[in-house]
Amino acid sequence: DGDVVTYCWEEYDRTATGGSPTATQVAGSTSPLFRSFYPTTNPTRYFPRLSDIIGNTTTLGERLPTVTRPLTFRLTLRDRFTTANTGMGVVGGVNSGLPILPLTLSSTSAAGPFLVTAPNAAGISWVGGSSQTVTWDVAGTTANNVNCATVNIRLSTDGGLTYPTLLLASTANDGTEAITVPNVASTTARIMVEAADNYFFDISNADFAITSAAPCVAPTSLAVSSITATTANVTIVAPSPAGSYTVTTTPATTTYTVTVLPTLLTLTGLTTGVTYTVNVVANCGGTTSTAATATFSTTAPPVCNEVSNVTFTNVTGTSATLNFTATSAAASYLITLLPGNTTQTVTGTTATFTGLTPGTGYTVIIQTNCSAGGITTTSAAFGTKPANDECTAAITLVSNPTCVPTAGSASGATQTLAPVTCSGAISATAADVWYSFVAVSPRQTVRLVSTFDGVVEVLSGTCGSLTSLGCVDAAGVGTENLTLTTLTIGTTYYVRVFPYTDNTTPVFGTFTICVIPVCAAPTALASSNITATTATVSFTASASATTYIVTTNPVTTTQTVTASPVTLTGLTAGTQYTVSIQSNCPGNAVATAATTSFTTPVATSVKSAFGAGQVTVAPNPAHGSFTLRLPALGSQRTLQATLVNVLGQAVASTTIALAPAGTTAEFDIHNLAPGVYMLRLATGNETVVQRLAVE
């Protein structure tokens, strides 16, 4: 209801009858140590009473524990006033006594007393903004079941009655800390050090003074002189002295600290041609002034020109010489070679590189260090000669059925033959590298995969007397395929690779190359002379094949032939066959098989062993079963009956024992799918086939 509430903290311990408030304390006893006082509106109570601590006095019935013992407290809250009971005293309240549990604390004789030791005497004066040291006697409170790890340090400016200013929070309970004094004026300052994680404290025994620090004033005169490319002088004048002055620059360089003014400070390590702002602030015992500033620019760097006419001579696969025209202002040159990141410093106009890798592109960076200051750089590229830069050093490629790539590089190549027109275009230069291969087939493909726009040319003859057989440059960067169709097996041919370019600037790049025999399948497959057991297959031969592998499905005998036609035997009557013919070419190359299909006819007459009677199948069409009736077959004792589907696959087979006077056999066909089947009957060397329809 918003009424004022009073608080009364009281010790809730009892002693034996006749106990004295000054009796010697006994460990473990519950004799009360703190008396009760009138309620106040402050919910916090200090034990002993704060006025006694400030005055360094003792009130009877107020003393601190000196032994190990428990301490029990309770709090009583009272509603002291409403408009209805003005002047009538207390009308209600509640306390933390039984049955509500009181507050139980404890003390120990193994630690304490915890005491502030500085500042702790009269006559001390601190300046606002200064750094001061507060010390206290830890007295075993970090252990001994007290275990207080951190403390708070507070400031009172009203003689110790209140401590609103928190100087340090949760700092280590180690007995000493430096604090920054607030910039306030007081003659009645006190320090409290209190447990941050416990309930004990102490305050300094005497008032001390704090005087307000004088305002921290920035320098009033800041001048920059004697400016060079890398240095400048700064003159600093201030109206009143400060503890020190901090000098910085923007952009940042070295930070300087000055303690005496006026002064002349030299700034060093500056960068030529840069605008700087110098900033000076006064430091006054923990506070700083606003910054005084001045702006200046260092002198511009002298002109430092790049070198010119960069060339490379004496280039081999492993070395090269750099040449250039010097600039008049240079003192030296730092030469960097990439890749490898090797450096050398020269004062002349040449540099030699050794230990290089053949066929590799390199970049050279030339840094000019000018005598009057300043640097400049230029770069140029060159390539070391590949090992196969000439036709006579051609690298041999081996033909393989599939592409087995060989890595190569066009970097640093020189021109052996003039460029030729390929795919409707002609390159400005032909910095070529060389390969060779021995033809294993009349038809072969040379395949190039490059990181540049590559040209592939194949030539016949000998180095120095070569004839072009063809070239290609159709794809730009990527894959090029050059197929030749009239090669002579066993003959050596040469391949040259070069980048297409429309100018004379060297092209650097890598590629892979391989040679593949081309194997074509036979064409125009046709079947003829088809009987129940034989057939003839003809084809048009492949220009590159040396032999052909002939197979059938269903499987019969595999044949290897060299020419058309091929005769198939051992076939089964009434069967559909697929014939596959695969080309075998030089270099172990093979082609995709070509195919043709045909069906052998069904036999229409009965051999002599069946001539003694008539073979019948009934019913036909059949449904679920049928009956086979055979005549007397002389000396034959068994007959093999096989049902074959339209794909030539046997779906049922049985052996029938023959009777001298003729035989009847029943067939269960419930599991067969409806369709047309062939019933093949074989005994001895004779076979007859009957058509059977299944419904």
Helices and strands as residue ranges (DSSP letters): E 5-11, H 50-55, E 69-79, G 83-85, E 92-95, E 103-107, E 115-118, E 125-127, E 131-137, E 150-156, E 165-172, E 176-180, E 186-195, E 201-203, E 208-211, E 221-225, E 232-237, E 244-250, E 256-258, E 263-267, E 275-284, E 287-288, E 292-297, E 308-313, E 320-325, E 330-338, E 342-346, E 350-353, E 361-370, E 375-383, G 391-393, E 395-397, E 406-409, E 421-422, E 425-426, E 433-438, E 444-462, E 465-472, E 477-484, E 492-499, E 510-517, E 523-528, E 535-540, E 547-553, E 559-561, E 566-568, E 576-585, G 586-588, E 589-590, E 594-599, G 608-610, E 616-618, E 625-630, E 638-644, E 650-657, E 663-668, E 675-683, E 686-694
